[in-house]
């Protein structure tokens, strides 16, 4: 699937490049930076056998190439990068308000030598979780179309619209949390992973010409991906209880495929100049 997506994106880029060779007007380049605001499950997070999402507002940067045609719609290529830090506060709140057997159950498969599983253990809560800082990283190359519509008669203020599809690479953060009491310590660890998948964008905006060939831009960029398949996601945990003769140490491990999509709204300021 990864090779098919990358091949299709490369072929589409070649087609657009060849189609634009006979176009009229000057090509342009735009560099934009701003805030990347996650939403949906990418932001809210979910904890099952693995942690998913828990992204918070970070940074985005885009580099776009525009090539006009004889008509009103031109071709474009866009490279976008994002960093969305891990929302450690939400993770700590989730685990602090969950009974201990729930998150050990999330990570452990477990087999029992009895006809039926034993009854659920008592509900014990550990309130002082601490998760390490980390972040989601994503990069995407997309190709598509754009159009410019002048708002003022002098042509200085222009409304823009861009749309594109392509391929994305996404790296998940490491989820590492610990909690301590006078008699115990619990560690939760989910390793970082990565995935490739389909991406798309829609970006309305404004452009103001400050001088011939140079403009400042503002874009509200929606960026999304299809469900990314993070294969063989590894999670593990360790619980150590002190105090002889009842002290104990237990460990659990879990590995499975996880599907996660990226959904963000990026508020971007930039500069565009003719080539």
C-alpha positions in Angstrom: 0.0 0.0 0.0 2.8 2.4 0.9 4.5 1.9 -2.5 1.2 2.3 -4.4 0.5 5.7 -2.6 4.0 7.0 -3.3 3.9 5.9 -6.9 0.4 7.4 -7.5 1.6 10.7 -6.0 4.8 10.8 -8.1 2.8 10.0 -11.3 0.3 12.8 -10.5 3.1 15.2 -9.9 4.7 14.4 -13.3 1.3 14.8 -15.1 0.7 18.2 -13.5 4.3 19.3 -14.3 4.0 18.3 -18.0 0.5 20.0 -18.2 1.9 23.2 -16.8 4.8 23.6 -19.2 2.6 25.5 -21.7 1.0 27.8 -19.0 0.9 31.5 -19.0 2.2 33.9 -16.3 4.9 33.5 -13.7 5.3 30.7 -11.2 5.5 31.5 -7.5 6.8 30.1 -4.3 5.2 30.5 -0.8 6.7 29.8 2.6 4.3 29.7 5.6 4.6 29.0 9.3 2.0 28.9 12.1 0.1 27.0 14.6 -1.1 23.4 14.1 -4.3 22.7 16.0 -5.4 19.0 16.2 -9.0 17.9 16.5 -11.2 14.8 16.6 -9.6 11.6 18.0 -6.1 12.8 17.1 -6.6 15.4 19.9 -9.0 13.8 22.3 -7.0 10.5 22.6 -8.1 7.0 23.4 -6.7 4.3 25.6 -7.5 0.7 24.8 -4.7 -1.9 24.4 -2.6 1.0 23.3 -2.7 4.8 23.6 -3.8 6.7 20.5 -3.9 10.4 19.8 -3.4 12.8 22.8 -2.0 15.4 20.4 -2.1 19.1 21.3 -1.4 22.4 19.5 2.0 22.6 17.9 3.7 24.0 14.8 3.3 23.7 11.1 5.4 24.8 8.1 4.5 24.6 4.4 6.5 25.2 1.2 4.2 25.6 -1.9 5.0 25.9 -5.6 2.4 27.5 -7.8 2.3 27.4 -11.6 -0.5 29.3 -13.4 -2.3 28.1 -16.6 -4.2 29.9 -19.3 -7.4 29.4 -17.3 -8.4 30.4 -13.8 -7.1 27.3 -12.1 -3.4 26.6 -11.8 -1.4 23.6 -10.6 0.5 23.5 -7.3 2.7 21.2 -5.2 2.9 21.5 -1.4 5.3 20.2 1.2 3.9 20.3 4.7 5.5 19.4 8.1 3.9 19.3 11.5 4.9 18.8 15.1 2.1 18.2 17.7 3.4 17.7 21.2 2.0 14.9 23.4 -0.7 16.1 25.7 0.8 14.8 28.9 -1.8 16.5 31.1 -4.6 14.6 29.5 -2.7 11.3 29.7 -1.9 11.9 33.4 -5.6 12.7 34.1 -6.7 9.6 32.2 -4.5 7.2 34.2 -5.0 9.0 37.6 -8.7 8.5 37.3 -8.6 4.8 36.1 -8.3 1.8 38.3 -4.9 0.1 38.1 -6.3 -3.2 36.8 -7.8 -1.3 33.8 -4.5 -0.1 32.3 -2.7 -3.3 33.2 -5.5 -5.1 31.3 -5.1 -2.7 28.4 -1.5 -3.9 27.9 -1.7 -7.6 28.9 -3.2 -10.5 27.1 -3.0 -13.0 30.0 -4.0 -16.7 30.1 -5.6 -18.5 33.0 -5.1 -22.2 34.1 -8.7 -22.3 35.2 -12.0 -22.9 33.4 -13.0 -19.2 34.1 -10.9 -16.1 34.8 -10.6 -15.0 38.4 -12.8 -12.2 39.6 -11.7 -8.6 39.0 -9.2 -7.3 41.6 -10.1 -4.4 43.9 -10.2 -0.9 42.4 -6.9 0.8 43.3 -6.2 4.3 42.0 -2.7 5.8 41.6 -3.2 9.6 41.4 0.3 11.0 40.7 1.1 9.9 37.1 3.9 11.6 35.2 4.3 11.2 31.4 7.5 12.2 29.6 7.3 14.9 26.9 7.3 13.8 23.3 5.5 14.7 20.1 3.8 13.5 16.9 5.7 14.3 13.7 4.2 14.3 10.2 5.4 15.3 6.7 3.4 15.2 3.5 4.0 15.9 -0.2 0.8 16.8 -2.1 -0.1 18.0 -5.5 -3.3 19.7 -6.6 -4.9 22.9 -7.9 -5.4 26.5 -6.8 -7.2 29.6 -7.8 -7.0 33.3 -7.0 -10.0 35.7 -7.0 -9.2 39.5 -6.6 -11.3 41.2 -3.9 -10.3 44.8 -4.6 -10.3 46.4 -8.0 -6.6 47.3 -7.7 -5.8 43.6 -7.4 -3.8 44.0 -4.2 -6.2 41.9 -2.0 -6.9 38.5 -3.3 -8.9 35.5 -2.0 -7.1 32.2 -2.6 -8.2 28.5 -2.5 -5.9 25.5 -2.6 -6.7 21.8 -2.6 -4.4 18.8 -2.9 -3.8 15.1 -2.3 -0.7 13.1 -1.7 1.3 10.9 0.6 2.2 11.4 4.3 4.7 10.0 6.7 3.7 10.1 10.4 5.8 9.2 13.5 4.0 8.5 16.7 5.4 9.6 20.1 6.7 7.4 22.8 4.2 7.2 25.7 6.2 6.7 28.9 4.5 7.2 32.2 5.3 6.4 35.8 3.7 6.7 39.2 5.2 6.2 42.7 3.8 5.6 46.1 5.6 4.8 49.4 5.4 1.1 48.6 5.0 0.7 44.8 6.1 2.0 41.4 4.3 1.4 38.1 5.7 2.0 34.6 3.8 2.2 31.3 5.8 2.3 28.0 4.5 2.4 24.5 7.2 2.6 21.9 7.3 5.1 19.1 6.3 3.9 15.6 5.7 5.2 12.1 3.4 4.8 9.2 2.8 5.9 5.6 -0.6 6.8 4.1 -2.8 8.9 2.0 -3.1 12.7 2.8 -5.3 15.6 1.6 -5.6 19.3 2.2 -8.0 22.2 1.6 -6.7 25.7 2.3 -8.7 28.9 1.8 -6.8 32.1 2.4 -6.0 35.8 1.7 -3.1 37.3 -0.2 -2.0 40.9 -0.1 0.4 42.3 -2.7 2.9 44.5 -0.9 5.0 45.2 -4.0 5.3 43.8 -7.5 6.0 40.1 -7.3 5.8 39.8 -3.5 2.8 39.2 -1.3 2.0 38.3 2.3 -0.5 35.5 2.9 -2.8 34.1 5.5 -4.2 30.6 5.2 -6.6 28.4 7.2 -5.2 25.0 6.2 -7.1 21.8 6.8 -4.8 18.8 6.7 -5.9 15.2 7.1 -4.9 11.7 6.5 -6.6 8.4 6.0 -6.3 5.9 8.8 -2.6 5.2 9.1 -1.6 1.6 9.9 1.0 1.5 12.6 2.1 -2.1 12.4 3.4 -4.1 15.4 2.8 -1.3 18.0 4.6 -2.4 21.1 3.4 -1.6 24.7 4.6 -2.9 28.0 4.2 -2.3 31.7 5.8 -3.1 35.0 4.4 -3.0 38.6 6.6 -3.4 41.7 5.0 -3.7 45.1 7.4 -3.7 48.2 6.9 -5.1 51.6 7.9 -8.6 52.5 6.4 -11.2 52.5 3.7 -9.9 50.2 5.9 -7.9 47.8 5.7 -8.7 44.1 6.8 -7.7 40.7 4.6 -8.2 37.6 5.2 -7.3 33.9 3.0 -7.4 30.8 3.5 -6.9 27.1 1.2 -6.4 24.2 1.8 -6.0 20.4 -0.8 -5.3 17.7 -1.5 -3.1 14.7 -3.0 0.3 15.5 -4.9 2.6 13.1 -4.6 6.4 13.6 -5.5 9.3 11.4 -4.1 12.9 11.7 -6.6 15.8 11.6 -5.4 19.4 12.0 -6.4 23.0 11.3 -3.2 25.1 10.6 -3.3 28.9 10.9 -0.5 30.0 8.7 1.2 33.3 7.9 3.5 33.4 4.9 5.2 35.2 2.1 4.8 34.5 -1.6 7.1 35.7 -4.4 7.2 35.3 -8.1 10.0 33.3 -9.7 
